[in-house]
Amino acid sequence: MLSKEESKKIRQEFWTSFGKEYPHKWLLYNTKMKEIQLKFTFNRKFAQVSLDVIDEDELIRAYYFEKLRSLEKILKAEYLPEIIFDEEYELPEEKVIGRIYLQLDNVSIHNPKTWPEVKEFLNAKMLQLEEFFKDFSDFLKN
């Protein structure tokens, strides 16, 4: 079992190496929409890329999620066929958000042997998710 400090150091090492190997200015929180964020997640169980609908107001979350749902066929046909839609995704801190995501299972941030596969997954899938978001951001905003 790793201490908190050791775990923090390993996480920092992963993200630093990811940034060096894949130098790209990711959109992430910079979507120009306070309700929507693009996000990387990598923990001891899985890696994810996601588009999160994070508004506290359930009605606003539902509104944006329905807009995303209306684009599901296009998203799956032209960008990410394996994307998962979850209108009530529960975060570890028990906050509920809307999330569309791709997940790579059986990897761990604490196992550097899985890092090359995870880095490739995160880069490839986020590039596609960003492309989709850029192509349809005007629709989502209006």
Phi and psi in radians as a Rosetta constraint file:
Dihedral C 1 N 2 CA 2 C 2 CIRCULARHARMONIC -1.546 0.35
Dihedral N 2 CA 2 C 2 N 3 CIRCULARHARMONIC 2.584 0.35
Dihedral C 2 N 3 CA 3 C 3 CIRCULARHARMONIC -1.295 0.35
Dihedral N 3 CA 3 C 3 N 4 CIRCULARHARMONIC 2.903 0.35
Dihedral C 3 N 4 CA 4 C 4 CIRCULARHARMONIC -1.029 0.35
Dihedral N 4 CA 4 C 4 N 5 CIRCULARHARMONIC -0.715 0.35
Dihedral C 4 N 5 CA 5 C 5 CIRCULARHARMONIC -1.126 0.35
Dihedral N 5 CA 5 C 5 N 6 CIRCULARHARMONIC -0.760 0.35
Dihedral C 5 N 6 CA 6 C 6 CIRCULARHARMONIC -1.117 0.35
Dihedral N 6 CA 6 C 6 N 7 CIRCULARHARMONIC -0.751 0.35
Dihedral C 6 N 7 CA 7 C 7 CIRCULARHARMONIC -1.086 0.35
Dihedral N 7 CA 7 C 7 N 8 CIRCULARHARMONIC -0.764 0.35
Dihedral C 7 N 8 CA 8 C 8 CIRCULARHARMONIC -1.072 0.35
Dihedral N 8 CA 8 C 8 N 9 CIRCULARHARMONIC -0.736 0.35
Dihedral C 8 N 9 CA 9 C 9 CIRCULARHARMONIC -1.117 0.35
Dihedral N 9 CA 9 C 9 N 10 CIRCULARHARMONIC -0.731 0.35
Dihedral C 9 N 10 CA 10 C 10 CIRCULARHARMONIC -1.132 0.35
Dihedral N 10 CA 10 C 10 N 11 CIRCULARHARMONIC -0.765 0.35
Dihedral C 10 N 11 CA 11 C 11 CIRCULARHARMONIC -1.063 0.35
Dihedral N 11 CA 11 C 11 N 12 CIRCULARHARMONIC -0.779 0.35
Dihedral C 11 N 12 CA 12 C 12 CIRCULARHARMONIC -1.083 0.35
Dihedral N 12 CA 12 C 12 N 13 CIRCULARHARMONIC -0.716 0.35
Dihedral C 12 N 13 CA 13 C 13 CIRCULARHARMONIC -1.087 0.35
Dihedral N 13 CA 13 C 13 N 14 CIRCULARHARMONIC -0.756 0.35
Dihedral C 13 N 14 CA 14 C 14 CIRCULARHARMONIC -1.059 0.35
Dihedral N 14 CA 14 C 14 N 15 CIRCULARHARMONIC -0.945 0.35
Dihedral C 14 N 15 CA 15 C 15 CIRCULARHARMONIC -1.147 0.35
Dihedral N 15 CA 15 C 15 N 16 CIRCULARHARMONIC -0.593 0.35
Dihedral C 15 N 16 CA 16 C 16 CIRCULARHARMONIC -1.132 0.35
Dihedral N 16 CA 16 C 16 N 17 CIRCULARHARMONIC -0.803 0.35
Dihedral C 16 N 17 CA 17 C 17 CIRCULARHARMONIC -1.179 0.35
Dihedral N 17 CA 17 C 17 N 18 CIRCULARHARMONIC -0.626 0.35
Dihedral C 17 N 18 CA 18 C 18 CIRCULARHARMONIC -1.067 0.35
Dihedral N 18 CA 18 C 18 N 19 CIRCULARHARMONIC -0.817 0.35
Dihedral C 18 N 19 CA 19 C 19 CIRCULARHARMONIC -1.079 0.35
Dihedral N 19 CA 19 C 19 N 20 CIRCULARHARMONIC -0.610 0.35
Dihedral C 19 N 20 CA 20 C 20 CIRCULARHARMONIC -1.287 0.35
Dihedral N 20 CA 20 C 20 N 21 CIRCULARHARMONIC -0.687 0.35
Dihedral C 20 N 21 CA 21 C 21 CIRCULARHARMONIC -1.317 0.35
Dihedral N 21 CA 21 C 21 N 22 CIRCULARHARMONIC -0.561 0.35
Dihedral C 21 N 22 CA 22 C 22 CIRCULARHARMONIC -2.217 0.35
Dihedral N 22 CA 22 C 22 N 23 CIRCULARHARMONIC 1.241 0.35
Dihedral C 22 N 23 CA 23 C 23 CIRCULARHARMONIC -1.279 0.35
Dihedral N 23 CA 23 C 23 N 24 CIRCULARHARMONIC 1.800 0.35
Dihedral C 23 N 24 CA 24 C 24 CIRCULARHARMONIC -2.540 0.35
Dihedral N 24 CA 24 C 24 N 25 CIRCULARHARMONIC 2.457 0.35
Dihedral C 24 N 25 CA 25 C 25 CIRCULARHARMONIC -1.486 0.35
Dihedral N 25 CA 25 C 25 N 26 CIRCULARHARMONIC 1.672 0.35
Dihedral C 25 N 26 CA 26 C 26 CIRCULARHARMONIC -1.275 0.35
Dihedral N 26 CA 26 C 26 N 27 CIRCULARHARMONIC 2.552 0.35
Dihedral C 26 N 27 CA 27 C 27 CIRCULARHARMONIC -1.152 0.35
Dihedral N 27 CA 27 C 27 N 28 CIRCULARHARMONIC -0.961 0.35
Dihedral C 27 N 28 CA 28 C 28 CIRCULARHARMONIC 0.774 0.35
Dihedral N 28 CA 28 C 28 N 29 CIRCULARHARMONIC -1.867 0.35
Dihedral C 28 N 29 CA 29 C 29 CIRCULARHARMONIC -1.470 0.35
Dihedral N 29 CA 29 C 29 N 30 CIRCULARHARMONIC -0.085 0.35
Dihedral C 29 N 30 CA 30 C 30 CIRCULARHARMONIC -1.619 0.35
Dihedral N 30 CA 30 C 30 N 31 CIRCULARHARMONIC 0.693 0.35
Dihedral C 30 N 31 CA 31 C 31 CIRCULARHARMONIC -1.404 0.35
Dihedral N 31 CA 31 C 31 N 32 CIRCULARHARMONIC -0.152 0.35
Dihedral C 31 N 32 CA 32 C 32 CIRCULARHARMONIC 1.153 0.35
Dihedral N 32 CA 32 C 32 N 33 CIRCULARHARMONIC 0.353 0.35
Dihedral C 32 N 33 CA 33 C 33 CIRCULARHARMONIC -2.372 0.35
Dihedral N 33 CA 33 C 33 N 34 CIRCULARHARMONIC 2.045 0.35
Dihedral C 33 N 34 CA 34 C 34 CIRCULARHARMONIC -1.168 0.35
Dihedral N 34 CA 34 C 34 N 35 CIRCULARHARMONIC -0.329 0.35
Dihedral C 34 N 35 CA 35 C 35 CIRCULARHARMONIC -1.499 0.35
Dihedral N 35 CA 35 C 35 N 36 CIRCULARHARMONIC -0.269 0.35
Dihedral C 35 N 36 CA 36 C 36 CIRCULARHARMONIC -2.207 0.35
Dihedral N 36 CA 36 C 36 N 37 CIRCULARHARMONIC 2.338 0.35
Dihedral C 36 N 37 CA 37 C 37 CIRCULARHARMONIC -2.333 0.35
Dihedral N 37 CA 37 C 37 N 38 CIRCULARHARMONIC 2.601 0.35
Dihedral C 37 N 38 CA 38 C 38 CIRCULARHARMONIC -1.753 0.35
Dihedral N 38 CA 38 C 38 N 39 CIRCULARHARMONIC 2.498 0.35
Dihedral C 38 N 39 CA 39 C 39 CIRCULARHARMONIC -2.545 0.35
Dihedral N 39 CA 39 C 39 N 40 CIRCULARHARMONIC 2.484 0.35
Dihedral C 39 N 40 CA 40 C 40 CIRCULARHARMONIC -1.729 0.35
Dihedral N 40 CA 40 C 40 N 41 CIRCULARHARMONIC 2.422 0.35
Dihedral C 40 N 41 CA 41 C 41 CIRCULARHARMONIC -2.344 0.35
Dihedral N 41 CA 41 C 41 N 42 CIRCULARHARMONIC 2.295 0.35
Dihedral C 41 N 42 CA 42 C 42 CIRCULARHARMONIC -2.543 0.35
Dihedral N 42 CA 42 C 42 N 43 CIRCULARHARMONIC 2.078 0.35
Dihedral C 42 N 43 CA 43 C 43 CIRCULARHARMONIC -2.306 0.35
Dihedral N 43 CA 43 C 43 N 44 CIRCULARHARMONIC -2.696 0.35
Dihedral C 43 N 44 CA 44 C 44 CIRCULARHARMONIC -1.447 0.35
Dihedral N 44 CA 44 C 44 N 45 CIRCULARHARMONIC -0.073 0.35
Dihedral C 44 N 45 CA 45 C 45 CIRCULARHARMONIC -2.118 0.35
Dihedral N 45 CA 45 C 45 N 46 CIRCULARHARMONIC -0.536 0.35
Dihedral C 45 N 46 CA 46 C 46 CIRCULARHARMONIC -2.793 0.35
Dihedral N 46 CA 46 C 46 N 47 CIRCULARHARMONIC 2.926 0.35
Dihedral C 46 N 47 CA 47 C 47 CIRCULARHARMONIC -2.108 0.35
Dihedral N 47 CA 47 C 47 N 48 CIRCULARHARMONIC 2.510 0.35
Dihedral C 47 N 48 CA 48 C 48 CIRCULARHARMONIC -2.440 0.35
Dihedral N 48 CA 48 C 48 N 49 CIRCULARHARMONIC 2.586 0.35
Dihedral C 48 N 49 CA 49 C 49 CIRCULARHARMONIC -2.056 0.35
Dihedral N 49 CA 49 C 49 N 50 CIRCULARHARMONIC 2.445 0.35
Dihedral C 49 N 50 CA 50 C 50 CIRCULARHARMONIC -2.595 0.35
Dihedral N 50 CA 50 C 50 N 51 CIRCULARHARMONIC 2.763 0.35
Dihedral C 50 N 51 CA 51 C 51 CIRCULARHARMONIC -2.001 0.35
Dihedral N 51 CA 51 C 51 N 52 CIRCULARHARMONIC 2.041 0.35
Dihedral C 51 N 52 CA 52 C 52 CIRCULARHARMONIC -1.886 0.35
Dihedral N 52 CA 52 C 52 N 53 CIRCULARHARMONIC 2.358 0.35
Dihedral C 52 N 53 CA 53 C 53 CIRCULARHARMONIC -1.792 0.35
Dihedral N 53 CA 53 C 53 N 54 CIRCULARHARMONIC 1.908 0.35
Dihedral C 53 N 54 CA 54 C 54 CIRCULARHARMONIC -1.934 0.35
Dihedral N 54 CA 54 C 54 N 55 CIRCULARHARMONIC 0.089 0.35
Dihedral C 54 N 55 CA 55 C 55 CIRCULARHARMONIC -1.069 0.35
Dihedral N 55 CA 55 C 55 N 56 CIRCULARHARMONIC 2.463 0.35
Dihedral C 55 N 56 CA 56 C 56 CIRCULARHARMONIC -1.131 0.35
Dihedral N 56 CA 56 C 56 N 57 CIRCULARHARMONIC -0.573 0.35
Dihedral C 56 N 57 CA 57 C 57 CIRCULARHARMONIC -1.317 0.35
Dihedral N 57 CA 57 C 57 N 58 CIRCULARHARMONIC 2.086 0.35
Dihedral C 57 N 58 CA 58 C 58 CIRCULARHARMONIC -1.042 0.35
Dihedral N 58 CA 58 C 58 N 59 CIRCULARHARMONIC -0.648 0.35
Dihedral C 58 N 59 CA 59 C 59 CIRCULARHARMONIC -1.176 0.35
Dihedral N 59 CA 59 C 59 N 60 CIRCULARHARMONIC -0.707 0.35
Dihedral C 59 N 60 CA 60 C 60 CIRCULARHARMONIC -1.173 0.35
Dihedral N 60 CA 60 C 60 N 61 CIRCULARHARMONIC -0.734 0.35
Dihedral C 60 N 61 CA 61 C 61 CIRCULARHARMONIC -1.032 0.35
Dihedral N 61 CA 61 C 61 N 62 CIRCULARHARMONIC -0.792 0.35
Dihedral C 61 N 62 CA 62 C 62 CIRCULARHARMONIC -1.101 0.35
Dihedral N 62 CA 62 C 62 N 63 CIRCULARHARMONIC -0.686 0.35
Dihedral C 62 N 63 CA 63 C 63 CIRCULARHARMONIC -1.044 0.35
Dihedral N 63 CA 63 C 63 N 64 CIRCULARHARMONIC -0.896 0.35
Dihedral C 63 N 64 CA 64 C 64 CIRCULARHARMONIC -1.194 0.35
Dihedral N 64 CA 64 C 64 N 65 CIRCULARHARMONIC -0.614 0.35
Dihedral C 64 N 65 CA 65 C 65 CIRCULARHARMONIC -1.164 0.35
Dihedral N 65 CA 65 C 65 N 66 CIRCULARHARMONIC -0.663 0.35
Dihedral C 65 N 66 CA 66 C 66 CIRCULARHARMONIC -1.128 0.35
Dihedral N 66 CA 66 C 66 N 67 CIRCULARHARMONIC -0.648 0.35
Dihedral C 66 N 67 CA 67 C 67 CIRCULARHARMONIC -1.085 0.35
Dihedral N 67 CA 67 C 67 N 68 CIRCULARHARMONIC -0.762 0.35
Dihedral C 67 N 68 CA 68 C 68 CIRCULARHARMONIC -1.115 0.35
Dihedral N 68 CA 68 C 68 N 69 CIRCULARHARMONIC -0.730 0.35
Dihedral C 68 N 69 CA 69 C 69 CIRCULARHARMONIC -1.052 0.35
Dihedral N 69 CA 69 C 69 N 70 CIRCULARHARMONIC -0.630 0.35
Dihedral C 69 N 70 CA 70 C 70 CIRCULARHARMONIC -1.163 0.35
Dihedral N 70 CA 70 C 70 N 71 CIRCULARHARMONIC -0.325 0.35
Dihedral C 70 N 71 CA 71 C 71 CIRCULARHARMONIC -1.737 0.35
Dihedral N 71 CA 71 C 71 N 72 CIRCULARHARMONIC 0.075 0.35
Dihedral C 71 N 72 CA 72 C 72 CIRCULARHARMONIC -0.981 0.35
Dihedral N 72 CA 72 C 72 N 73 CIRCULARHARMONIC -0.797 0.35
Dihedral C 72 N 73 CA 73 C 73 CIRCULARHARMONIC -1.087 0.35
Dihedral N 73 CA 73 C 73 N 74 CIRCULARHARMONIC -0.748 0.35
Dihedral C 73 N 74 CA 74 C 74 CIRCULARHARMONIC -1.142 0.35
Dihedral N 74 CA 74 C 74 N 75 CIRCULARHARMONIC -0.808 0.35
Dihedral C 74 N 75 CA 75 C 75 CIRCULARHARMONIC -1.006 0.35
Dihedral N 75 CA 75 C 75 N 76 CIRCULARHARMONIC -0.800 0.35
Dihedral C 75 N 76 CA 76 C 76 CIRCULARHARMONIC -1.285 0.35
Dihedral N 76 CA 76 C 76 N 77 CIRCULARHARMONIC -0.583 0.35
Dihedral C 76 N 77 CA 77 C 77 CIRCULARHARMONIC -1.361 0.35
Dihedral N 77 CA 77 C 77 N 78 CIRCULARHARMONIC -0.643 0.35
Dihedral C 77 N 78 CA 78 C 78 CIRCULARHARMONIC -1.945 0.35
Dihedral N 78 CA 78 C 78 N 79 CIRCULARHARMONIC -0.249 0.35
Dihedral C 78 N 79 CA 79 C 79 CIRCULARHARMONIC -2.204 0.35
Dihedral N 79 CA 79 C 79 N 80 CIRCULARHARMONIC -1.161 0.35
Dihedral C 79 N 80 CA 80 C 80 CIRCULARHARMONIC -2.375 0.35
Dihedral N 80 CA 80 C 80 N 81 CIRCULARHARMONIC 1.528 0.35
Dihedral C 80 N 81 CA 81 C 81 CIRCULARHARMONIC -1.042 0.35
Dihedral N 81 CA 81 C 81 N 82 CIRCULARHARMONIC -0.468 0.35
Dihedral C 81 N 82 CA 82 C 82 CIRCULARHARMONIC -1.689 0.35
Dihedral N 82 CA 82 C 82 N 83 CIRCULARHARMONIC 0.223 0.35
Dihedral C 82 N 83 CA 83 C 83 CIRCULARHARMONIC -1.130 0.35
Dihedral N 83 CA 83 C 83 N 84 CIRCULARHARMONIC 2.543 0.35
Dihedral C 83 N 84 CA 84 C 84 CIRCULARHARMONIC -1.939 0.35
Dihedral N 84 CA 84 C 84 N 85 CIRCULARHARMONIC 2.347 0.35
Dihedral C 84 N 85 CA 85 C 85 CIRCULARHARMONIC -1.822 0.35
Dihedral N 85 CA 85 C 85 N 86 CIRCULARHARMONIC 2.226 0.35
Dihedral C 85 N 86 CA 86 C 86 CIRCULARHARMONIC -2.418 0.35
Dihedral N 86 CA 86 C 86 N 87 CIRCULARHARMONIC 1.831 0.35
Dihedral C 86 N 87 CA 87 C 87 CIRCULARHARMONIC -1.242 0.35
Dihedral N 87 CA 87 C 87 N 88 CIRCULARHARMONIC -0.392 0.35
Dihedral C 87 N 88 CA 88 C 88 CIRCULARHARMONIC -2.276 0.35
Dihedral N 88 CA 88 C 88 N 89 CIRCULARHARMONIC 1.141 0.35
Dihedral C 88 N 89 CA 89 C 89 CIRCULARHARMONIC -1.408 0.35
Dihedral N 89 CA 89 C 89 N 90 CIRCULARHARMONIC 2.194 0.35
Dihedral C 89 N 90 CA 90 C 90 CIRCULARHARMONIC -1.705 0.35
Dihedral N 90 CA 90 C 90 N 91 CIRCULARHARMONIC 2.131 0.35
Dihedral C 90 N 91 CA 91 C 91 CIRCULARHARMONIC -1.341 0.35
Dihedral N 91 CA 91 C 91 N 92 CIRCULARHARMONIC 2.822 0.35
Dihedral C 91 N 92 CA 92 C 92 CIRCULARHARMONIC -0.957 0.35
Dihedral N 92 CA 92 C 92 N 93 CIRCULARHARMONIC -0.541 0.35
Dihedral C 92 N 93 CA 93 C 93 CIRCULARHARMONIC -1.480 0.35
Dihedral N 93 CA 93 C 93 N 94 CIRCULARHARMONIC 0.252 0.35
Dihedral C 93 N 94 CA 94 C 94 CIRCULARHARMONIC 1.235 0.35
Dihedral N 94 CA 94 C 94 N 95 CIRCULARHARMONIC 0.268 0.35
Dihedral C 94 N 95 CA 95 C 95 CIRCULARHARMONIC -1.463 0.35
Dihedral N 95 CA 95 C 95 N 96 CIRCULARHARMONIC 2.414 0.35
Dihedral C 95 N 96 CA 96 C 96 CIRCULARHARMONIC -1.772 0.35
Dihedral N 96 CA 96 C 96 N 97 CIRCULARHARMONIC 2.284 0.35
Dihedral C 96 N 97 CA 97 C 97 CIRCULARHARMONIC -2.325 0.35
Dihedral N 97 CA 97 C 97 N 98 CIRCULARHARMONIC 2.966 0.35
Dihedral C 97 N 98 CA 98 C 98 CIRCULARHARMONIC -1.632 0.35
Dihedral N 98 CA 98 C 98 N 99 CIRCULARHARMONIC 2.373 0.35
Dihedral C 98 N 99 CA 99 C 99 CIRCULARHARMONIC -2.500 0.35
Dihedral N 99 CA 99 C 99 N 100 CIRCULARHARMONIC 2.289 0.35
Dihedral C 99 N 100 CA 100 C 100 CIRCULARHARMONIC -1.952 0.35
Dihedral N 100 CA 100 C 100 N 101 CIRCULARHARMONIC 2.341 0.35
Dihedral C 100 N 101 CA 101 C 101 CIRCULARHARMONIC -2.727 0.35
Dihedral N 101 CA 101 C 101 N 102 CIRCULARHARMONIC 2.883 0.35
Dihedral C 101 N 102 CA 102 C 102 CIRCULARHARMONIC -2.147 0.35
Dihedral N 102 CA 102 C 102 N 103 CIRCULARHARMONIC 2.491 0.35
Dihedral C 102 N 103 CA 103 C 103 CIRCULARHARMONIC -2.329 0.35
Dihedral N 103 CA 103 C 103 N 104 CIRCULARHARMONIC 2.404 0.35
Dihedral C 103 N 104 CA 104 C 104 CIRCULARHARMONIC -1.936 0.35
Dihedral N 104 CA 104 C 104 N 105 CIRCULARHARMONIC 2.007 0.35
Dihedral C 104 N 105 CA 105 C 105 CIRCULARHARMONIC -1.609 0.35
Dihedral N 105 CA 105 C 105 N 106 CIRCULARHARMONIC 2.954 0.35
Dihedral C 105 N 106 CA 106 C 106 CIRCULARHARMONIC 1.051 0.35
Dihedral N 106 CA 106 C 106 N 107 CIRCULARHARMONIC 0.677 0.35
Dihedral C 106 N 107 CA 107 C 107 CIRCULARHARMONIC -2.261 0.35
Dihedral N 107 CA 107 C 107 N 108 CIRCULARHARMONIC 2.752 0.35
Dihedral C 107 N 108 CA 108 C 108 CIRCULARHARMONIC -2.484 0.35
Dihedral N 108 CA 108 C 108 N 109 CIRCULARHARMONIC 2.363 0.35
Dihedral C 108 N 109 CA 109 C 109 CIRCULARHARMONIC -1.114 0.35
Dihedral N 109 CA 109 C 109 N 110 CIRCULARHARMONIC -0.375 0.35
Dihedral C 109 N 110 CA 110 C 110 CIRCULARHARMONIC -1.479 0.35
Dihedral N 110 CA 110 C 110 N 111 CIRCULARHARMONIC -0.052 0.35
Dihedral C 110 N 111 CA 111 C 111 CIRCULARHARMONIC -2.027 0.35
Dihedral N 111 CA 111 C 111 N 112 CIRCULARHARMONIC 1.666 0.35
Dihedral C 111 N 112 CA 112 C 112 CIRCULARHARMONIC -1.001 0.35
Dihedral N 112 CA 112 C 112 N 113 CIRCULARHARMONIC -0.339 0.35
Dihedral C 112 N 113 CA 113 C 113 CIRCULARHARMONIC -1.145 0.35
Dihedral N 113 CA 113 C 113 N 114 CIRCULARHARMONIC -0.446 0.35
Dihedral C 113 N 114 CA 114 C 114 CIRCULARHARMONIC -1.539 0.35
Dihedral N 114 CA 114 C 114 N 115 CIRCULARHARMONIC -0.172 0.35
Dihedral C 114 N 115 CA 115 C 115 CIRCULARHARMONIC -1.033 0.35
Dihedral N 115 CA 115 C 115 N 116 CIRCULARHARMONIC -0.793 0.35
Dihedral C 115 N 116 CA 116 C 116 CIRCULARHARMONIC -1.007 0.35
Dihedral N 116 CA 116 C 116 N 117 CIRCULARHARMONIC -0.756 0.35
Dihedral C 116 N 117 CA 117 C 117 CIRCULARHARMONIC -1.111 0.35
Dihedral N 117 CA 117 C 117 N 118 CIRCULARHARMONIC -0.743 0.35
Dihedral C 117 N 118 CA 118 C 118 CIRCULARHARMONIC -1.152 0.35
Dihedral N 118 CA 118 C 118 N 119 CIRCULARHARMONIC -0.784 0.35
Dihedral C 118 N 119 CA 119 C 119 CIRCULARHARMONIC -1.042 0.35
Dihedral N 119 CA 119 C 119 N 120 CIRCULARHARMONIC -0.771 0.35
Dihedral C 119 N 120 CA 120 C 120 CIRCULARHARMONIC -1.099 0.35
Dihedral N 120 CA 120 C 120 N 121 CIRCULARHARMONIC -0.775 0.35
Dihedral C 120 N 121 CA 121 C 121 CIRCULARHARMONIC -1.048 0.35
Dihedral N 121 CA 121 C 121 N 122 CIRCULARHARMONIC -0.915 0.35
Dihedral C 121 N 122 CA 122 C 122 CIRCULARHARMONIC -1.033 0.35
Dihedral N 122 CA 122 C 122 N 123 CIRCULARHARMONIC -0.805 0.35
Dihedral C 122 N 123 CA 123 C 123 CIRCULARHARMONIC -1.109 0.35
Dihedral N 123 CA 123 C 123 N 124 CIRCULARHARMONIC -0.925 0.35
Dihedral C 123 N 124 CA 124 C 124 CIRCULARHARMONIC -1.088 0.35
Dihedral N 124 CA 124 C 124 N 125 CIRCULARHARMONIC -0.799 0.35
Dihedral C 124 N 125 CA 125 C 125 CIRCULARHARMONIC -1.274 0.35
Dihedral N 125 CA 125 C 125 N 126 CIRCULARHARMONIC -0.652 0.35
Dihedral C 125 N 126 CA 126 C 126 CIRCULARHARMONIC -1.219 0.35
Dihedral N 126 CA 126 C 126 N 127 CIRCULARHARMONIC -0.618 0.35
Dihedral C 126 N 127 CA 127 C 127 CIRCULARHARMONIC -1.038 0.35
Dihedral N 127 CA 127 C 127 N 128 CIRCULARHARMONIC -0.736 0.35
Dihedral C 127 N 128 CA 128 C 128 CIRCULARHARMONIC -1.203 0.35
Dihedral N 128 CA 128 C 128 N 129 CIRCULARHARMONIC -0.710 0.35
Dihedral C 128 N 129 CA 129 C 129 CIRCULARHARMONIC -1.150 0.35
Dihedral N 129 CA 129 C 129 N 130 CIRCULARHARMONIC -0.700 0.35
Dihedral C 129 N 130 CA 130 C 130 CIRCULARHARMONIC -1.096 0.35
Dihedral N 130 CA 130 C 130 N 131 CIRCULARHARMONIC -0.751 0.35
Dihedral C 130 N 131 CA 131 C 131 CIRCULARHARMONIC -1.024 0.35
Dihedral N 131 CA 131 C 131 N 132 CIRCULARHARMONIC -0.826 0.35
Dihedral C 131 N 132 CA 132 C 132 CIRCULARHARMONIC -1.022 0.35
Dihedral N 132 CA 132 C 132 N 133 CIRCULARHARMONIC -0.847 0.35
Dihedral C 132 N 133 CA 133 C 133 CIRCULARHARMONIC -1.053 0.35
Dihedral N 133 CA 133 C 133 N 134 CIRCULARHARMONIC -0.803 0.35
Dihedral C 133 N 134 CA 134 C 134 CIRCULARHARMONIC -1.066 0.35
Dihedral N 134 CA 134 C 134 N 135 CIRCULARHARMONIC -0.728 0.35
Dihedral C 134 N 135 CA 135 C 135 CIRCULARHARMONIC -1.153 0.35
Dihedral N 135 CA 135 C 135 N 136 CIRCULARHARMONIC -0.506 0.35
Dihedral C 135 N 136 CA 136 C 136 CIRCULARHARMONIC -2.097 0.35
Dihedral N 136 CA 136 C 136 N 137 CIRCULARHARMONIC 0.207 0.35
Dihedral C 136 N 137 CA 137 C 137 CIRCULARHARMONIC -1.114 0.35
Dihedral N 137 CA 137 C 137 N 138 CIRCULARHARMONIC -0.631 0.35
Dihedral C 137 N 138 CA 138 C 138 CIRCULARHARMONIC -1.093 0.35
Dihedral N 138 CA 138 C 138 N 139 CIRCULARHARMONIC -0.729 0.35
Dihedral C 138 N 139 CA 139 C 139 CIRCULARHARMONIC -1.080 0.35
Dihedral N 139 CA 139 C 139 N 140 CIRCULARHARMONIC -0.745 0.35
Dihedral C 139 N 140 CA 140 C 140 CIRCULARHARMONIC -1.176 0.35
Dihedral N 140 CA 140 C 140 N 141 CIRCULARHARMONIC -0.618 0.35
Dihedral C 140 N 141 CA 141 C 141 CIRCULARHARMONIC -1.261 0.35
Dihedral N 141 CA 141 C 141 N 142 CIRCULARHARMONIC -0.594 0.35
